């Protein structure tokens, strides 16, 4: 923890979480009523929960966002987003720039009352992570269907949230989907974990820096190459946008030498 915990941070985080929980319960129930609507209308209504909570987070906890590279997002076709995963923030915020979108989720999440039921109405790609081969097949089959309907697919290639300054192993699933579907990849880097840490209740005031990278075309490239190019770009950006207190000791030593 490299942020200073104050009474104000605790109070604001408590207020924010109260609004988050209440809005989840209310939107969860209302979203079930939206089930008969066409997908686009249903998507718009359910994702108002996301936009409300991003606004609520900014209003209560003074968490703001600075984004670069929006012009890199293709407007004529959907693709695969390969994004850094540090926080719960990006699972919501990416919806601002990639619309409509769906996500790769653990199948168990779909059974969570209200939240899981509402998410299921947005056609997420649910996979069984305990069976890797089957999970890859489900990702490609469901992902190609969603992409064919003009829906962006968001994949966190590191598989789980990593702490600021750390790096997980990049898995080739998102690259494999892009290769087989013949769609572009857009890499995204951000430092949200500095403000809202992994599995943390506290949210610290500050500005989250987001960088959306240039398109990585999948034609003529293997899943491994696509993933490598995305990893290289993302990690280069992370070295620039990660605040000094969160940088790995090896990077500090390198900078000092």
C-alpha positions as CSV (number, residue, x, y, z in Angstrom):
1,X,0.0,0.0,0.0
2,X,1.6,3.2,-1.2
3,X,-1.3,5.5,-0.5
4,X,-2.0,7.4,2.7
5,X,-5.1,6.1,4.5
6,X,-7.1,9.0,6.1
7,X,-10.5,9.3,7.7
8,X,-11.8,11.0,4.6
9,X,-10.7,8.1,2.4
10,X,-12.4,5.6,4.6
11,X,-15.6,7.6,4.8
12,X,-15.8,8.3,1.1
13,X,-15.1,4.6,0.3
14,X,-17.9,3.6,2.6
15,X,-20.3,5.9,1.0
16,X,-19.2,4.8,-2.5
17,X,-19.6,1.1,-1.6
18,X,-23.1,1.7,-0.1
19,X,-24.2,3.3,-3.4
20,X,-22.6,0.5,-5.3
21,X,-24.4,-2.2,-3.4
22,X,-27.8,-0.5,-3.5
23,X,-27.5,0.3,-7.2
24,X,-26.6,-3.4,-7.9
25,X,-29.7,-4.6,-6.1
26,X,-32.0,-2.1,-7.8
27,X,-30.6,-2.5,-11.3
28,X,-30.4,-6.2,-10.9
29,X,-34.1,-6.4,-10.3
30,X,-35.0,-3.9,-13.0
31,X,-32.7,-5.6,-15.5
32,X,-34.6,-8.8,-15.3
33,X,-37.6,-6.9,-16.5
34,X,-35.6,-5.8,-19.6
35,X,-35.1,-9.4,-20.6
36,X,-37.7,-9.3,-23.4
37,X,-36.1,-6.3,-25.0
38,X,-33.9,-6.6,-28.1
39,X,-30.2,-7.0,-27.3
40,X,-29.1,-3.5,-28.1
41,X,-31.9,-1.9,-26.0
42,X,-31.3,-4.4,-23.2
43,X,-27.6,-3.7,-23.3
44,X,-28.1,0.1,-23.1
45,X,-30.5,-0.2,-20.1
46,X,-28.4,-2.6,-18.1
47,X,-25.1,-0.8,-18.6
48,X,-26.6,2.4,-17.2
49,X,-25.6,0.7,-13.9
50,X,-22.0,0.9,-15.1
51,X,-22.2,4.6,-16.0
52,X,-23.9,5.5,-12.8
53,X,-21.2,3.8,-10.7
54,X,-18.4,5.4,-12.6
55,X,-20.0,8.8,-12.0
56,X,-20.6,7.9,-8.3
57,X,-17.0,6.9,-7.9
58,X,-15.8,10.2,-9.3
59,X,-18.3,12.2,-7.3
60,X,-17.8,10.6,-4.0
61,X,-14.1,9.4,-4.1
62,X,-12.7,12.0,-6.5
63,X,-11.5,9.3,-8.9
64,X,-11.0,10.7,-12.3
65,X,-9.7,9.4,-15.6
66,X,-7.3,10.7,-18.3
67,X,-7.4,8.7,-21.6
68,X,-5.2,8.8,-24.7
69,X,-5.6,7.0,-28.0
70,X,-9.4,6.9,-28.4
71,X,-8.8,7.7,-32.1
72,X,-7.1,4.3,-32.5
73,X,-10.4,2.5,-32.0
74,X,-11.9,1.2,-35.3
75,X,-15.4,2.5,-35.9
76,X,-16.3,0.2,-38.7
77,X,-15.7,-3.2,-37.1
78,X,-15.6,-4.8,-33.7
79,X,-12.5,-6.6,-32.4
80,X,-10.8,-8.1,-29.4
81,X,-9.6,-5.8,-26.6
82,X,-6.5,-7.1,-24.7
83,X,-6.3,-5.0,-21.5
84,X,-4.2,-4.8,-18.4
85,X,-6.2,-6.1,-15.3
86,X,-5.4,-4.4,-12.0
87,X,-8.8,-3.4,-10.6
88,X,-12.6,-3.7,-10.8
89,X,-12.5,-0.2,-12.3
90,X,-11.5,-1.3,-15.9
91,X,-14.3,-3.9,-16.0
92,X,-16.7,-1.0,-16.0
93,X,-14.7,1.8,-17.6
94,X,-13.9,0.0,-20.8
95,X,-17.6,0.2,-21.6
96,X,-17.1,3.9,-22.2
97,X,-15.0,3.4,-25.3
98,X,-15.9,-0.1,-26.7
99,X,-19.6,-0.3,-27.4
100,X,-21.3,-2.7,-27.2
101,X,-19.0,-5.2,-25.6
102,X,-19.0,-8.5,-23.8
103,X,-16.5,-10.3,-21.6
104,X,-14.9,-13.6,-20.8
105,X,-16.2,-14.7,-17.4
106,X,-16.0,-17.7,-15.1
107,X,-19.2,-19.7,-15.5
108,X,-19.7,-19.6,-11.7
109,X,-20.3,-15.8,-11.8
110,X,-23.5,-16.3,-13.8
111,X,-25.2,-17.9,-10.7
112,X,-24.7,-14.8,-8.4
113,X,-28.2,-13.5,-7.6
114,X,-29.1,-10.3,-9.3
115,X,-25.6,-9.4,-10.5
116,X,-25.0,-12.7,-12.3
117,X,-28.5,-12.8,-13.7
118,X,-28.3,-9.3,-15.1
119,X,-24.9,-10.0,-16.6
120,X,-26.2,-13.1,-18.3
121,X,-28.6,-11.0,-20.3
122,X,-25.6,-9.3,-21.9
123,X,-24.4,-12.5,-23.6
124,X,-21.0,-12.9,-21.8
125,X,-18.6,-15.6,-22.9
126,X,-18.8,-18.0,-20.0
127,X,-16.1,-20.6,-19.8
128,X,-15.0,-23.5,-17.5
129,X,-11.5,-22.4,-16.4
130,X,-10.8,-25.8,-14.9
131,X,-10.6,-27.4,-18.4
132,X,-8.2,-25.4,-20.4
133,X,-8.8,-27.1,-23.8
134,X,-12.5,-26.8,-23.5
135,X,-12.2,-23.2,-22.3
136,X,-10.3,-22.2,-25.4
137,X,-12.8,-23.9,-27.6
138,X,-15.7,-22.1,-25.8
139,X,-13.9,-18.8,-26.1
140,X,-13.4,-19.2,-29.8
141,X,-16.9,-20.5,-30.6
142,X,-18.8,-18.0,-28.5
143,X,-16.3,-15.1,-29.3
144,X,-16.7,-15.5,-33.0
145,X,-20.4,-15.4,-32.7
146,X,-20.4,-12.2,-30.7
147,X,-17.9,-10.6,-33.0
148,X,-20.0,-11.5,-36.0
149,X,-22.8,-9.5,-34.4
150,X,-20.6,-6.4,-34.0
151,X,-19.9,-6.9,-30.3
152,X,-16.4,-6.2,-28.9
153,X,-14.9,-9.0,-26.8
154,X,-12.8,-7.9,-23.8
155,X,-10.1,-10.3,-22.7
156,X,-7.7,-9.8,-19.8
157,X,-4.7,-11.8,-21.0
158,X,-3.1,-12.1,-17.6
159,X,-6.1,-14.0,-16.4
160,X,-6.4,-12.3,-13.0
161,X,-5.8,-9.0,-11.5
162,X,-2.2,-8.1,-10.8
163,X,-0.8,-5.5,-8.4
164,X,0.6,-2.2,-9.8
165,X,4.2,-2.6,-10.9
166,X,3.7,-6.4,-11.3
167,X,3.3,-8.4,-14.5
168,X,1.4,-11.7,-15.0
169,X,1.9,-14.3,-17.7
170,X,0.0,-13.3,-20.9
171,X,-2.2,-16.1,-22.1
172,X,-2.8,-16.5,-25.8
173,X,-6.6,-17.0,-25.6
174,X,-7.5,-13.5,-26.8
175,X,-4.9,-13.7,-29.6
176,X,-6.3,-17.1,-30.7
177,X,-9.8,-15.7,-30.9
178,X,-8.6,-12.7,-33.0
179,X,-6.6,-15.1,-35.3
180,X,-9.5,-17.4,-35.9
181,X,-12.1,-14.7,-36.3
182,X,-9.8,-12.5,-38.5
183,X,-10.5,-9.4,-36.4
184,X,-8.2,-6.7,-35.1
185,X,-6.8,-6.4,-31.5
186,X,-6.7,-3.2,-29.6
187,X,-4.4,-3.2,-26.6
188,X,-5.2,-1.1,-23.5
189,X,-2.9,-0.1,-20.6
190,X,-3.9,1.7,-17.4
191,X,-2.8,2.2,-13.8
192,X,-6.2,1.8,-12.1
193,X,-4.8,-0.5,-9.4
194,X,-3.0,2.5,-7.8
195,X,-6.4,4.1,-7.1
196,X,-8.6,1.0,-6.5
197,X,-6.5,-2.0,-5.6
198,X,-7.2,-5.6,-6.1
199,X,-9.9,-6.8,-3.7
200,X,-9.6,-3.5,-1.8
201,X,-12.4,-1.7,-0.1
202,X,-10.6,1.7,-0.2
203,X,-10.5,4.0,-3.2
204,X,-8.0,6.8,-3.2
205,X,-8.5,10.2,-4.9
206,X,-6.5,10.7,-8.0
207,X,-6.4,10.3,-11.8
208,X,-6.3,7.0,-13.6
209,X,-4.3,7.1,-16.7
210,X,-5.5,5.0,-19.7
211,X,-3.8,4.5,-23.0
212,X,-5.5,2.8,-25.9
213,X,-3.0,1.5,-28.4
214,X,-2.9,1.2,-32.2
215,X,-4.6,-1.7,-33.9
216,X,-2.8,-5.0,-34.1
217,X,-4.1,-6.7,-37.3
218,X,-4.5,-10.4,-37.0
219,X,-4.2,-11.4,-40.7
220,X,-1.0,-13.3,-41.3
221,X,-0.2,-13.5,-37.6
222,X,-0.4,-16.4,-35.1
223,X,-2.1,-16.2,-31.7
224,X,1.3,-16.2,-30.1
225,X,2.6,-13.3,-32.2
226,X,-0.6,-11.2,-31.6
227,X,-0.3,-11.8,-27.9
228,X,3.4,-10.9,-27.9
229,X,2.8,-7.6,-29.7
230,X,0.0,-6.7,-27.4
231,X,2.1,-7.6,-24.3
232,X,5.1,-5.6,-25.6
233,X,3.0,-2.5,-26.2
234,X,1.0,-2.7,-22.9
235,X,4.1,-3.3,-20.7
236,X,6.0,-0.4,-22.4
237,X,3.1,1.9,-21.6
238,X,2.9,0.6,-18.0
239,X,6.6,1.5,-17.4
240,X,5.6,5.1,-18.4
241,X,2.3,5.5,-16.5
242,X,3.0,3.5,-13.3
243,X,3.8,6.0,-10.5
244,X,7.2,5.7,-8.9
245,X,6.0,4.3,-5.5
246,X,4.5,1.3,-7.3
247,X,7.3,0.4,-9.6
248,X,9.1,-2.8,-9.1
249,X,12.4,-2.7,-7.2
250,X,14.2,-4.1,-10.3
251,X,13.0,-1.2,-12.3
252,X,14.2,1.2,-9.6
253,X,17.6,-0.3,-9.6
254,X,17.8,-0.1,-13.4
255,X,16.8,3.5,-13.4
256,X,19.4,4.3,-10.7
257,X,22.3,2.5,-12.5
